[in-house]
Amino acid sequence: MITIIIDVLGRRFTNTNSIILQELEWHFHGALFLLCLGFTYMKDAHVRVDVIRENLSPHTSHIIEVIGCLFFLLPYCGVVIYFGIEFTLKSYLTGETSAAAEGLPYRFIIKSCLPIGFLLLGISGISILLKRKNKDV
């Protein structure tokens, strides 16, 4: 938030444009989104099609949740983690920096949020599955 305020105030009152601040803003937004995926799933605060879900029985809703986790969420997380690690490692090894001359260096830091975020989401999916299993027992 402070980054955005400083950037906006700088543009408004001193007529300056900071590439570093703008990139830092989207780095923070990207990291926040990616690192909160798992927490949002654990709290059941993610987007759902509630119009359909509210008309289903709890048992049917439970089955759909388990199938979605096993056949969609966990495999997708695995693929993103696998390619995300490769993506991050390539960025690190090549010393990738911003395309802008005055941009941020060390692009691998923000790229590492991708596999980490999906790892947290996958762990959350496993946790949800284990909770559902324990409710059935």
N, C-alpha and C positions, 0 to 999 in steps of 0.2 A: 504494500500500500504506500509506503514511504517513497519507494522508487517511482511510482506513478505520480505522486504529488510533486516530487522534485522535478520530474520531467515536464509535467504540465505547467508548473510555475516558471520553470526556465524558459519554456517556449512562449509563454504568455507575456512575461514581464522583461526578460532579458533578450528575447528573440534568438535564443540558442536552440540548437537541435542536437541532442546527444544520441548517437547511434548506440553507444554502450548502454545507456539507460533503457532505450527501446528494446534492445536485445535482452537485457536483464529482465525486463517486464515479461516478455514471452517465455523466458527460461523459468521464471518463478511460476507463471501460470501453468506451463507444461508440467513442471515438477509437482505442483500442487495437485493437478488433475490425476497424473499417473500414480502418485504415491498414495492417493486417497481412494483409489478404485476398490481395494480390498476392504477398507473400513466401511465404505458405503454399502458394499454387498453384505457385509456382516450385520449392519444395522438395518438391512432391508429397505434402504432409502434410494435404491436405484430405480430407473424408469421401468415400469411394467405396463402391460396392456390391462389395466384394471377393469375395463368394461367387460372383458372376457373372464378375467380371474374372479371377479366378485360373484359370478353366476355358477362357479364350479364348487363342488363339494371340497372340504378340506383334504380328503383322501386323493381326489383327482389332482388338486393343486400340488399336493406333496409328490405325486408320481411325476408330474410335469417338471417340478423343480429338480428331482433326482435325475431324470432323463436329460434335462438341459445341462446340468452340471457335468454328468458323465460323458455325454456325447458332443457337447458344444463348448462349454466353458473350459474344462480342463484340457482338452486337445488344443483349443485355440491358444490358451495360455502357454502350453508347451511349445507350439510353433513360434509364437512371438518371442518367448524367452530364448529359444534356440537361435533364431535369426537376429534377435536384439543383441545377444552377446557378440555375435559375429560383426554386426553393425557397429557396436561400441568399440570392439577391439580394433577393427580396421581404422576407425577414427583416431584412436589413441596411437596406433603404430605409425600412421601417416602424419601425425601432429596437426590434424585438421583444425582450422580456425574459421572464423566468420568470413563470409564472402566480402563483407564490407571492410575497407581498409582500416577503419577505426573501430571495428567490431571486437567482440569478445574472443579471446583465445580459448583453448582447451574445450573444444566442442564435445569431446567425449564425455564430459561431466553431465551435460544435459541428456546426451544419448544414453547414458547408463541408467537414467531414470526409467527408460522403457522396459528393459528386462527386470529391473528391481520391482517396478510397479506391477507388472504382470505376475511376477513370483508371489508378491503379496496377495494379489487377486486369486491366484491358484491355491495358495494356502487357505485363504478365506473360503474358497469353494470346497476344499477338503473338510474344513471345519463345519461348514453347513451340512455336508453329507453325513458327517459323524453325528452331528446333533440330530438330524432326521432319523438316522439309524437307531440312536438311543431312545428316541420317542416311540419307535415301533416296538422296541423290546419290552 
